[in-house]
C-alpha cells in the first residue's frame, strides 16, 4: 500500500532499479544516485533527454562525465599505425586498451561477464548490477575458500597461456611486442581482458603478415575485430567451465581432478598421506621462518618510514611473530582479496602496537605494506578489472545506495617455496578425507592431546592436525580428551566399511544409461536421478572415491573428529552416515 502523502518521486525512489528504468529510461541512474531531482527531467511539460539536460546547462557527473572524459582522451590519443612495424612504443597502445576496458565501457569491458555474445554479456552485467546472485549462482572455490558469483569469469590462466602459445608463432619482433604489451597491462586490467587484447593484436598482426595491406584506421580496425576476439576467448573459457562443472563428464577421466593439484590418483594421495604431513610440518618449522625473515627485510624499512609510531611500539619479538603469521597467511596460497588481507594485516599491527584504529586506518596501513616495493618477490597483484558495486545490507542482504566503480584485486603467489606449501597443504587436506585402507595412513588419538598422531618406528608423531572442528579447537577443554573419549575415537577410526559392488555398478549404469534406439535425448530428459546427481556439489568427489574403493575391492575406515559437544563425525568422502557417528552421553552430561 502506498502511503497517503507519498509523492511520485518518493514512491519511485523506493522502487528497484528495474522499475525506475521503466519510468525514466537511461536517466534512472542519475535519479537513483540523487544527482538530479525528478522535477528536472521535465521541461515545458515534456520529458527531457540526456542531451537536452546537458544543453540546458545541467552538468552531468558520475558515469556520464567519466565517459565524456574517456572519449576526449581517446580522441587525443594518437595511434598512427599503418603497419605493425610502426608500433615502436606500447605505452600509447596500452592506454588505448585501458580506456576500452574502463570508462569507455567498450566490448573489452564485458570480458569477465558470463556469456559468449556481447548482447548476452551486457544482459549479464545488467543483472549483476541490479541484483545479488541467487543461491544456484554461487559456487564454492576450494582454492580460495570463498563463495564466488558464477556470473563472473574467474581469471583463466589456461586460456591466457594458450593465446601466448599461439603468439609465439609470430615473427620474433611481433611476439616480443605482444608480450611487452601484456606485461604493460598487468596492473591495469584483469587477466581475461589481457587475453582478449593479446588475441586482438595477434589476429591483426598475423593477418597483416599474410596479406600486407596497410591499416587505414587502427582504432576502428581494432575495435571492429574486438567483438570477435571477445567471443572467441569467452567461448574458450565457457568450454572449460562447462567441462569442469559437469561432474558426470569429469568422472569419465581416469584421474581425480583436483582444483589445486590437477590430475592425480587417490591412491597416490593415500599412500603419501603420512609423508606429506611430515613434510608440511617440516616446512612450517624450517622454511616459514626463513620467509618471515625475508619479508622483514622487504617491509621493515617501509614500515619505519611510512608508519613510525607503530614501528616504535613494536619490539623485536612482536615483529617476528607478525612476519611469521604473515608468511603462514601467504602460504595458504588461496588468492586472497587485496582489500580483505589489507584490513587483516593492518588490524593486527594496530592491535600489536596497542593503538586504537578503525577499518579505514587498518586498510590504509595493510594496503601500503602489501604494495611496498620488493613485494613482487613473493606475490603479484592480479585484477578482475573495474566492476560496479553497491553497498549490501548485513541484515536483509539487499543492495542499496549508489553504484561505485570498484577495482577488484587478488594476490597471486609467485614464490616457489610458498606454492610448494600450498600443494602439501592440499594433499594433507585431501588425505584426511580419502578413506584409510592400511594401518600406515591411520591417525591415532591420545589422552590429553587435541591433535592426531601417527604411529612410527620411533613412537607417536604429532601431526598438529586438530581432532576437533576448526571453529571449536581453541575453546575445547583439553581435559575432556581423556581415555574414554580417545578409546571411543580410536574404535571409530578402526571401524571398517566396504562399498557394495553390485549397488555401485547399478548406480553407474543408471547415471550413464543411453538409449540405443534413437531416443537418447528424450530418455536423458526423463532421468531425474542423473539430474539430481549432476546438481550436487559433492557428487564428483564421492563417486570418484567410491570408484577407487570399488576397483580395488578394498575395505576402509575413516578419520573421525569431534565437535564442541563431543559428537563424533567422519571426515571421509565416503561414509555410511551423513551426520554424527555416535554421541558420548556420559561425557556430554559433564558439559552442561
LINKAVEN-V60030 format. One record per residue. SS is DSSP state (A for helix, B for strand, O for the rest). OMEGA is omega in degrees with one decimal (NA if undefined). NEAR is the number of other C-alpha atoms within 12 Angstrom. Layout:
BEGIN
SS & OMEGA & NEAR
SS & OMEGA & NEAR
END
This chain:
BEGIN
O & 179.8 & 6
O & 176.8 & 12
O & -173.4 & 10
O & -174.2 & 9
O & -178.1 & 10
O & 179.6 & 13
O & 176.7 & 14
A & 179.9 & 18
A & 179.3 & 23
A & 179.5 & 20
A & -177.4 & 20
A & -179.2 & 24
A & 179.5 & 29
A & -173.2 & 20
O & 174.8 & 21
O & -177.6 & 23
A & -179.4 & 32
A & 178.5 & 22
A & 179.1 & 18
A & 179.4 & 27
A & 177.7 & 21
A & -179.2 & 15
A & -170.1 & 24
A & 179.9 & 29
A & -175.0 & 20
A & 178.4 & 21
A & -176.4 & 33
A & -179.2 & 30
A & 177.9 & 35
A & 179.8 & 33
A & -176.4 & 32
A & 179.9 & 35
O & 179.5 & 24
O & -178.5 & 21
O & -174.9 & 22
O & 177.9 & 25
O & -176.0 & 22
A & -177.5 & 28
A & -178.6 & 20
A & -177.6 & 27
A & -174.3 & 30
B & 176.1 & 19
B & -179.0 & 14
O & 175.7 & 9
O & -178.5 & 9
B & 178.4 & 12
B & -179.0 & 19
O & 175.5 & 23
O & 177.1 & 20
A & 179.3 & 27
A & 179.4 & 17
A & 176.9 & 19
A & -179.6 & 24
A & -179.8 & 18
A & -179.3 & 12
O & 175.5 & 16
O & 179.5 & 11
O & -179.9 & 21
O & 177.9 & 19
O & 175.9 & 27
O & -179.3 & 21
O & -174.5 & 24
A & -177.9 & 26
A & 179.3 & 25
A & 178.0 & 19
A & -179.0 & 19
A & -179.1 & 22
A & 179.1 & 21
A & 178.5 & 20
A & 178.4 & 26
A & 178.0 & 21
A & 176.9 & 17
A & -179.5 & 21
A & 179.9 & 27
A & -179.3 & 15
A & -176.9 & 14
O & -178.5 & 20
O & 176.3 & 19
O & -175.1 & 30
O & -176.2 & 22
O & 174.4 & 25
O & 178.7 & 20
O & 176.1 & 26
A & -178.9 & 33
A & 178.6 & 20
A & -178.1 & 19
O & -179.5 & 26
O & -179.5 & 20
O & -175.5 & 21
A & -176.9 & 28
A & 179.0 & 22
A & 178.8 & 24
A & 178.2 & 34
A & 178.6 & 33
A & 179.6 & 27
A & -178.4 & 35
A & 176.4 & 44
A & 176.8 & 36
A & 179.9 & 35
A & -178.6 & 36
A & -175.0 & 38
O & -169.7 & 35
O & 177.3 & 33
O & 179.2 & 30
O & 176.2 & 29
O & 179.9 & 29
A & -179.2 & 39
A & -178.4 & 46
A & -179.4 & 35
A & -169.8 & 47
O & -171.0 & 54
O & 176.1 & 45
B & -176.6 & 42
O & -179.6 & 37
O & 179.7 & 30
O & 178.1 & 29
O & 179.7 & 25
A & -178.6 & 30
A & 176.7 & 19
A & 178.3 & 20
A & 178.3 & 29
A & 178.4 & 25
A & 177.2 & 19
A & 179.3 & 29
A & -179.9 & 30
A & 179.7 & 23
A & 178.5 & 25
A & -179.0 & 29
A & -171.3 & 32
A & -172.3 & 30
O & 174.8 & 25
O & -179.3 & 28
O & 172.1 & 23
O & -178.1 & 16
A & -178.7 & 13
A & 178.5 & 16
A & 179.3 & 19
B & -179.4 & 17
B & 177.0 & 25
B & 177.4 & 19
B & -177.8 & 20
O & 178.9 & 21
O & -177.6 & 26
O & -177.4 & 25
O & -177.1 & 18
B & 173.0 & 15
B & -173.0 & 17
B & 178.7 & 23
B & -176.5 & 25
O & 176.7 & 27
O & 175.3 & 33
B & 168.2 & 33
O & 171.1 & 36
O & 178.7 & 37
O & -176.8 & 33
O & -176.7 & 31
A & -178.7 & 23
A & 179.7 & 20
A & 177.8 & 31
A & -179.9 & 28
A & 179.7 & 24
A & 177.4 & 20
A & 175.7 & 34
A & 178.9 & 30
A & 177.7 & 19
A & 179.5 & 23
A & 180.0 & 31
O & 178.0 & 22
O & 178.1 & 20
O & 173.9 & 27
O & -172.2 & 20
A & -178.4 & 12
A & 179.9 & 19
A & 179.7 & 31
A & 180.0 & 27
A & 178.6 & 23
A & -179.8 & 31
A & -179.0 & 42
A & 177.0 & 32
A & 177.7 & 23
A & 179.9 & 36
A & 178.1 & 38
A & -179.3 & 23
A & -177.4 & 24
O & -172.0 & 34
O & -178.4 & 28
O & -174.8 & 27
O & -177.4 & 32
O & -175.8 & 40
O & -179.5 & 41
A & -178.5 & 39
A & 176.9 & 44
A & 176.1 & 48
A & 177.7 & 47
A & 178.6 & 46
A & 179.1 & 48
A & -179.2 & 48
A & 178.4 & 48
A & 178.6 & 42
A & -179.4 & 38
A & 178.9 & 41
A & 179.6 & 36
A & -179.5 & 32
A & -178.4 & 37
A & -179.8 & 37
A & 179.4 & 26
A & 179.3 & 21
A & -179.1 & 22
A & 178.4 & 20
A & -179.1 & 13
O & -172.9 & 13
O & 175.8 & 15
O & -172.6 & 16
O & 176.0 & 21
O & 179.5 & 24
O & -179.3 & 14
O & -174.0 & 17
A & -178.1 & 28
A & -178.9 & 28
A & -179.3 & 18
A & -180.0 & 25
A & -177.6 & 34
A & 178.7 & 27
A & 178.8 & 19
A & -174.2 & 27
A & -179.1 & 38
A & -177.2 & 30
A & 177.5 & 26
A & 176.3 & 35
A & 179.6 & 41
A & -179.0 & 33
A & -179.1 & 28
A & 178.5 & 44
A & 178.4 & 40
A & 178.7 & 24
A & 178.7 & 30
A & -178.8 & 34
A & 179.3 & 29
A & 177.8 & 22
A & -179.8 & 21
A & -177.4 & 26
A & 179.1 & 17
A & -179.4 & 18
A & -177.0 & 23
A & -177.8 & 25
O & -176.9 & 24
A & -178.4 & 31
A & 175.0 & 33
A & 179.1 & 23
A & -178.7 & 25
O & -179.3 & 31
O & 176.8 & 20
O & -177.7 & 20
O & -178.5 & 17
O & 169.4 & 23
B & -176.6 & 31
B & -178.4 & 26
B & -177.6 & 27
O & 179.5 & 22
O & -173.6 & 28
O & -176.3 & 27
B & -179.9 & 17
B & -177.1 & 17
B & 178.2 & 20
O & 178.2 & 25
A & 177.1 & 37
A & 178.1 & 28
A & 177.2 & 23
A & -179.4 & 36
A & -175.6 & 34
A & -178.5 & 26
O & -174.6 & 26
A & -177.3 & 36
A & -178.6 & 35
A & 177.7 & 25
A & 177.5 & 31
A & -179.2 & 36
A & 178.9 & 26
A & 178.7 & 24
A & 179.4 & 35
A & 177.8 & 24
A & 177.7 & 18
A & -179.9 & 27
A & -177.6 & 31
A & -172.3 & 18
A & -174.4 & 17
A & -178.3 & 25
A & 177.3 & 31
A & 177.7 & 25
A & 178.7 & 21
A & 178.1 & 32
A & 177.8 & 31
A & 179.4 & 24
A & 175.8 & 23
A & -178.3 & 37
A & 178.9 & 30
A & -179.1 & 22
A & -169.6 & 24
A & -176.1 & 34
A & -178.7 & 30
A & 178.1 & 18
A & -180.0 & 26
A & 179.6 & 31
A & -176.5 & 21
A & -173.3 & 16
A & -174.7 & 20
O & -174.2 & 26
A & -178.8 & 16
A & 178.2 & 17
A & 179.5 & 30
A & -176.8 & 26
A & -175.4 & 22
A & -177.9 & 21
O & 177.0 & 26
O & -175.0 & 15
A & -179.1 & 16
A & -179.8 & 12
A & 178.7 & 23
A & 178.2 & 29
A & 179.4 & 26
A & -179.8 & 23
A & -176.9 & 32
A & 176.0 & 31
A & 176.5 & 27
A & 176.8 & 26
A & 178.9 & 35
A & 179.6 & 36
A & 177.8 & 31
A & 177.1 & 27
A & -176.6 & 39
O & 175.3 & 39
O & 177.3 & 32
O & -176.7 & 36
O & -178.9 & 31
O & -177.6 & 34
O & 176.0 & 32
B & -176.7 & 28
A & -177.3 & 33
A & -178.7 & 31
A & 179.9 & 24
A & 177.2 & 31
A & 179.2 & 31
A & -178.3 & 28
A & -179.3 & 31
A & 179.9 & 32
A & 179.0 & 36
A & -179.3 & 29
A & 179.2 & 32
A & 177.8 & 39
A & 179.5 & 32
A & 178.6 & 20
A & -178.9 & 25
O & 179.9 & 23
O & 178.6 & 17
O & 176.3 & 20
O & 178.7 & 17
O & 175.7 & 21
O & -174.3 & 17
A & -179.1 & 22
A & 178.5 & 19
A & 177.6 & 23
A & -177.6 & 29
A & -178.6 & 27
A & 179.7 & 28
A & -178.4 & 36
A & -178.6 & 32
A & 178.8 & 32
A & 177.6 & 26
A & -176.0 & 36
A & -178.9 & 40
O & -178.2 & 29
O & 176.9 & 27
O & 179.5 & 20
O & -177.5 & 20
A & -177.4 & 28
A & 177.4 & 20
A & -175.6 & 24
O & -176.8 & 31
B & 173.5 & 31
B & -179.4 & 27
B & 179.5 & 33
B & -175.3 & 34
B & 170.4 & 33
B & -174.8 & 36
B & -178.1 & 40
B & 176.7 & 32
B & 179.9 & 30
B & -177.8 & 28
B & 172.7 & 24
B & 175.4 & 23
B & 179.8 & 21
B & -178.7 & 18
O & 176.2 & 12
O & -177.2 & 9
O & -173.4 & 7
O & -176.1 & 10
O & -178.2 & 14
O & 177.1 & 18
B & -178.9 & 22
B & 174.7 & 25
B & -177.4 & 23
B & 175.2 & 24
B & 177.4 & 25
B & 173.5 & 19
B & -175.0 & 20
B & 175.2 & 17
B & -175.2 & 24
B & -178.1 & 29
B & 171.0 & 33
B & -179.8 & 30
B & 177.5 & 36
B & -178.0 & 33
B & 178.3 & 29
O & -179.4 & 22
O & -176.2 & 25
A & -179.5 & 19
A & 179.0 & 28
A & 177.8 & 34
A & 177.1 & 28
A & -179.9 & 27
A & 179.1 & 38
A & 176.8 & 34
A & 179.3 & 30
A & -179.9 & 33
A & 179.9 & 34
A & 178.6 & 32
A & 179.1 & 36
A & 179.4 & 32
A & 178.8 & 30
A & 177.9 & 38
A & 177.5 & 36
A & -175.3 & 39
A & 176.5 & 33
O & -177.7 & 41
O & 178.5 & 47
B & -178.7 & 43
O & 173.0 & 33
O & -172.8 & 22
A & -177.5 & 23
A & -177.9 & 19
A & -177.2 & 37
O & 176.0 & 38
O & -175.3 & 44
B & 180.0 & 37
O & -179.8 & 40
O & 179.2 & 29
O & 177.5 & 24
O & -179.2 & 19
O & 179.5 & 29
O & 179.2 & 35
B & 176.7 & 31
B & 175.6 & 35
B & 170.0 & 30
B & 172.9 & 29
B & 178.7 & 20
B & 178.9 & 19
O & -178.8 & 8
O & -179.7 & 8
B & -178.8 & 10
B & 178.6 & 18
B & -179.3 & 25
B & -177.7 & 25
B & -174.7 & 33
B & 178.5 & 23
B & -177.4 & 31
B & 175.9 & 29
O & 178.7 & 44
B & 171.9 & 35
O & -173.1 & 25
A & -175.4 & 17
A & -175.1 & 13
A & -172.9 & 19
O & -174.6 & 24
O & -177.0 & 16
O & -175.6 & 16
O & -177.9 & 25
O & 178.7 & 21
A & -177.8 & 24
A & 179.9 & 19
A & 179.6 & 29
O & -178.2 & 29
O & -175.3 & 20
A & 177.9 & 19
A & -179.6 & 21
A & -179.1 & 34
A & 175.5 & 34
A & 179.3 & 18
A & -180.0 & 30
A & 177.5 & 37
A & 176.4 & 27
A & 179.2 & 24
A & 179.8 & 33
A & -179.4 & 36
A & 179.2 & 27
O & -174.7 & 24
O & 176.4 & 22
B & 176.8 & 25
B & 177.6 & 29
O & 177.0 & 28
O & -174.8 & 20
A & -178.5 & 20
A & -179.0 & 13
A & 178.4 & 15
A & 179.8 & 24
A & 178.7 & 19
A & 179.5 & 13
A & -179.3 & 19
A & 178.2 & 24
A & -179.7 & 17
A & -178.9 & 22
A & -173.4 & 28
O & 178.9 & 24
O & 175.9 & 23
O & 178.1 & 20
O & -176.9 & 17
O & -178.6 & 11
O & 173.5 & 9
O & -179.9 & 10
O & -177.1 & 13
A & -177.8 & 15
A & -179.7 & 14
A & -178.0 & 15
A & 175.3 & 21
A & 177.7 & 20
A & 178.6 & 16
A & -174.6 & 18
O & -178.6 & 21
A & 178.1 & 15
A & 178.3 & 21
A & 179.3 & 26
A & -179.1 & 20
A & -179.8 & 18
A & -178.4 & 26
A & -177.4 & 24
A & -177.2 & 18
O & -178.4 & 20
O & -177.0 & 22
O & -176.8 & 20
A & -172.6 & 27
A & -174.8 & 30
A & -179.5 & 30
A & 179.7 & 30
A & 179.2 & 33
A & 177.2 & 35
A & 178.6 & 39
A & 177.3 & 37
A & 179.1 & 36
A & -179.4 & 35
A & 179.5 & 30
A & -178.3 & 25
A & 179.5 & 21
A & -177.8 & 17
O & -172.0 & 18
O & 166.5 & 23
B & -173.2 & 24
B & 171.8 & 35
B & -179.9 & 35
O & 175.2 & 41
O & 178.2 & 45
B & 172.0 & 43
B & -177.4 & 43
B & 175.2 & 39
O & -174.6 & 32
O & 178.3 & 27
O & 177.8 & 28
O & 171.2 & 37
B & -173.8 & 27
B & 179.8 & 35
B & 173.4 & 33
B & 173.8 & 35
O & -167.9 & 35
O & 172.1 & 32
O & 178.8 & 35
O & -177.5 & 36
O & -178.7 & 31
O & 178.9 & 23
O & -178.4 & 16
O & -179.1 & 14
O & -177.9 & 18
O & 178.1 & 21
O & 175.0 & 28
B & 178.9 & 24
B & 171.9 & 23
O & -172.4 & 25
A & -179.1 & 16
A & 179.4 & 15
A & -177.8 & 23
A & -178.7 & 19
A & 178.9 & 12
O & -176.6 & 13
O & -171.5 & 15
O & NA & 9
END
